[in-house]
Amino acid sequence: MASSEYPRPMVTVDVVIFTLRENDLQVLLIRRRNPPFAGMWAIPGGFVDIDESLETAALRELEEETGVRDVYLEQFHTFGDPGRDPRGRTITVAYLALVRANQVQPRAGDDAAEAGWWSVRALPPLAFDHDRILACALEHLRHKLESPAVIARLLPEMFTLNELQTAYEAILGEKLERRTFRRKVLVAGVLQETGRYRPVDGRPAKLYRVRSTH
C-alpha cells in the first residue's frame, strides 16, 4: 500500500511562554476567537506550514504572540492522544519559552481575540488538552532549576542573588533557605560578579550576570 493512502494527521506547535512578573511566574495565554473552543483561553500555537520545520513554526508563533525572537526556546514533549482536537487527528509538538517581562508586548494573532498574562496558580479553564500541556511544561521547567543560567533568562541581564532566589521560589511555589540556595548557585560556577551594586533595603547588593561561554 502506498504511503499516500494512509490518513495524514495534522501537526501543530504550541508554545508555553513563561515570564516573571511581580515576583510571580506567569504564562501567556490567548483567548480563542474561532471554534473550536471559541471564547476560551489557550496556549499560543498554530499549524505547521508544509515548508517549515517544527522549530521555525514555534519561533514564528512566538514572535507573532510576543514580538520577540532572541529567547530561550526548547521542545519538551509531543501530545497526540486521539480526540484531543475536535477538528480531526492532530499531533502537537510543545515548546517551552522563557522571556523577560520587559521584552514582551503580548498581542493577539489572527485567530485570537485577546492575549494576556496569567499566574500559573490562578489559571482559567483552558481549551483542548492545554491544562495537561501547561502542567507538563511547569514540571519540565522545575527540572531546569539545576541550571541557574537557564532560570536567569527570566531576569534582567544583571540581577541580585535575591532576585534569582525569588525566581526559583516562584517556579517551585515554596520558600527556599537563603544560605543553602546561595551556596548552591554560586558553586555551579555559571554566575559572575559584575562589580556593580544595586541598593536593596538601604544596603548595596551585588549584581551578577550569567558567565559568558565564549
C-alpha positions in Angstrom: 0.0 0.0 0.0 1.4 3.4 -1.0 2.1 5.8 1.9 -0.2 8.4 0.4 -3.1 6.0 1.2 -2.6 6.3 4.9 -4.6 9.0 6.7 -2.4 12.0 7.5 -2.7 13.7 10.9 -2.5 17.4 11.2 0.6 18.8 13.0 0.7 21.9 15.3 3.1 23.6 17.6 2.1 25.0 21.0 4.5 27.4 22.8 4.3 27.7 26.6 5.7 31.2 27.2 6.7 31.8 30.9 7.8 35.1 32.4 8.3 36.5 35.9 6.1 39.5 36.7 5.7 41.0 40.2 7.6 38.0 41.7 5.0 35.6 40.2 5.6 33.0 37.5 3.1 33.8 34.7 2.2 32.2 31.4 1.0 33.9 28.2 -2.5 32.8 27.1 -4.7 33.8 24.2 -8.5 33.9 24.1 -9.6 32.0 21.0 -11.7 33.9 18.5 -12.8 31.0 16.4 -14.2 27.5 17.0 -13.5 25.1 18.4 -13.5 26.4 22.0 -14.3 30.0 20.9 -14.0 32.3 23.8 -11.8 30.0 25.9 -8.2 30.7 26.9 -5.4 28.6 25.3 -1.7 28.3 24.9 -0.4 30.2 21.8 0.1 27.9 18.8 -0.8 27.0 15.3 -0.5 24.7 12.4 2.9 23.9 10.9 3.3 25.1 7.4 4.2 22.4 4.8 7.5 24.1 4.1 8.7 24.9 7.6 10.5 23.0 10.3 8.9 22.5 13.8 11.3 24.9 15.4 10.7 27.5 12.7 7.0 27.2 13.3 7.5 27.6 17.0 9.6 30.7 16.6 7.1 32.2 14.2 4.3 31.6 16.7 6.4 33.1 19.5 7.2 36.2 17.5 3.5 36.6 16.4 2.3 36.5 20.0 5.1 38.3 21.9 7.1 40.3 19.3 10.4 38.8 20.4 12.8 36.4 18.9 16.0 36.0 20.9 14.7 33.9 23.8 15.2 30.5 25.4 13.2 28.0 23.4 13.2 24.3 23.9 11.0 21.4 22.7 9.8 19.4 25.7 7.0 17.0 24.7 4.7 15.7 22.0 0.9 15.3 22.6 -1.0 13.1 20.2 -4.0 11.5 22.0 -6.9 10.7 19.6 -9.7 13.1 20.2 -7.6 15.9 21.7 -8.8 18.2 18.8 -12.4 18.1 17.6 -11.2 19.2 14.1 -9.5 15.9 13.5 -6.5 13.8 14.3 -3.9 16.4 15.5 -0.5 15.9 16.9 1.1 18.9 18.6 4.7 19.4 19.5 5.1 21.6 22.6 7.9 24.1 23.2 8.9 26.0 26.3 10.0 29.6 26.0 11.4 31.9 28.8 11.2 35.7 28.3 12.0 38.7 30.3 8.9 40.7 31.2 10.3 43.9 29.8 10.9 42.3 26.5 7.3 41.4 25.7 4.4 43.2 24.3 1.7 40.5 24.1 -0.5 40.8 21.1 -3.4 38.8 19.7 -2.9 37.0 16.4 -5.4 36.5 13.7 -7.2 33.6 15.5 -7.1 35.3 18.9 -9.4 37.9 20.4 -7.2 38.7 23.3 -3.8 37.9 24.8 -2.6 38.3 28.4 -0.5 37.0 31.3 -1.9 34.6 33.9 -0.4 33.4 37.1 0.3 29.7 36.9 -1.5 29.4 40.2 -4.7 31.1 39.1 -5.5 29.8 35.6 -8.8 29.9 33.7 -10.3 26.8 32.1 -8.2 26.0 29.1 -9.1 24.8 25.6 -8.1 21.4 24.1 -5.7 19.5 26.5 -3.8 22.7 27.3 -4.1 22.1 31.0 -2.1 19.0 30.6 0.4 20.7 28.3 0.9 23.5 30.8 1.3 21.2 33.7 3.9 19.2 31.8 5.7 22.5 30.9 5.9 23.6 34.5 7.3 20.2 35.6 9.9 20.5 32.8 10.8 24.0 34.0 11.3 22.7 37.5 13.8 20.2 36.2 15.7 23.2 34.8 16.3 24.6 38.3 19.6 22.6 38.3 20.8 25.2 35.7 20.9 28.8 37.1 21.9 30.1 33.7 18.5 28.9 32.3 16.4 30.4 35.1 18.3 33.7 34.9 16.7 34.2 31.4 13.6 35.3 33.3 15.5 38.1 34.9 17.2 41.3 33.7 20.7 40.9 32.3 22.1 41.9 35.7 20.4 40.7 38.8 20.9 40.1 42.5 21.0 36.7 44.2 17.8 37.6 46.0 16.1 38.2 42.6 17.4 34.8 41.4 16.1 33.1 44.5 12.7 34.8 44.0 12.5 33.3 40.5 13.3 29.8 41.9 10.6 30.2 44.6 8.0 31.4 42.0 8.7 28.3 39.9 8.6 25.9 42.9 5.8 27.6 44.8 7.7 27.4 48.0 10.3 29.3 50.0 14.0 28.3 50.0 16.6 28.6 52.7 18.7 31.6 51.8 22.2 30.4 52.7 21.7 27.0 51.1 20.4 28.5 47.9 23.3 31.0 47.5 25.9 28.3 48.1 24.3 26.0 45.6 24.0 28.5 42.7 27.5 30.0 43.3 29.1 26.6 43.4 27.5 25.9 40.0 30.0 28.3 38.5 27.7 29.8 35.9 27.3 33.3 37.5 29.9 36.0 37.7 30.0 39.2 39.6 29.7 42.4 37.6 31.4 44.7 40.0 28.2 46.7 40.2 25.7 47.1 43.0 22.0 47.9 43.5 20.7 49.4 46.7 18.3 47.0 48.4 16.7 47.9 51.7 19.3 50.7 52.1 22.2 48.3 51.6 24.3 47.6 48.4 23.5 44.2 46.8 26.0 42.7 44.4 24.8 42.3 40.8 25.5 39.2 38.9 25.2 38.0 35.3 25.4 34.7 33.5 29.1 33.8 32.8 29.9 34.0 29.1 30.7 30.7 27.5 32.5 32.3 24.5 
